[in-house]
Amino acid sequence: MKSPLSGKEMKLMTEPSTLDYKGKTYNVIHHYYLCELTNEQFTTTELDEQNLQELNKQVKLDFLEECGLLEIDKGKINIATLYEGRTKYRIGEQ
């Protein structure tokens, strides 16, 4: 993508960031383009959607953990608890 300020090609960058959502803070990876001449950051609709998906993923993981359907141990997710939860709570069945 070319910078709207300088007209030069920009680098696609990622960096750790924090976002607040409904009173909680989530660690996410933020994607953006950097104009190296002006040091301005820009996003596209696609990058905005990707950034929101990153937040959405963190919110879902937090919700599953709060419900006891997910165990996170040393940064690793134990998906077996999801299957146990499905059997126990019959998720998706009425």
N, C-alpha and C positions, 0 to 999 in steps of 0.2 A: 504494500500500500504506500502511496506517495503522500508526503506531508502536505496538508492544505496551506501551511505557512511557508515552507521552503521549496516545495515541489520535489524534494529528494526522497528517495526510497527510505522507508523507516524499518527498524528492526522489530520483530515480534518478541515481546518480553513476557516473562512470568516472574512473579514474586509472591512470597507468603504475605498474607494480609489477614486482618480480622474484620468481621462484619457483625453488627448487632442486629438481631431479629427477635422480636417479641420479648425483649428484656434479657436475652441471652447473647453471649459473644461466641462466635464460631470462627475457627481457623480455616481459611480457604486459600486457594491459589488464584491470584488475580492475573488475568491475561490482558495485555494492551500493546499498542504500537508506540514506540518511542522515537520522536524526532530528535536526533542527536545534535542538531544545530541550535534548536530552541529549548531543548530539554522538556518539551510538552508531551503529555500522554494523550493518546487517542484510542477510541474503540470503534468497532463496527457493530452493527446489529448482531451479527453472528458471535462476536466476542462477548457482547453483553449477555446474550443467551447462554453462552458457555459459562460465564461467571455466575449467572443466576442458577444454572444447573449445579454448579459446584456448591453453592450455598444450600440448595434444595437437598442435595445428597447428605450434607452434614446434618441438616435439620431432621431428615428421616432417620439417620443413624442414631441421633440423640433420642428421638421418640422411641425407637425400638429398644434402646438400652433402658430408658425409663420404664417401659412396659415389662421389662424382664425378658424380652424376646431375643436379646442380643448381649453377648458378653464380649467385652473388649479387654484383652490382657496384653499389656506391653505393646500396644499399638496394633495388635493382630485381632481380627474379628473371628469369633467362633461361630460359623454359620450353622453348626449342629443345633444350636439353641433355637434357630429359626424353625427347623424341622420339628424339634420337640414342641415348640410353641404351636405349630400348625396342628399337631396331633392333640395337644392338650386343650387348645382354645378353639379348634376347628375353624381357623381363619378361612373366610370365603364361603362357608356353609351357613345356611340360615336355620 
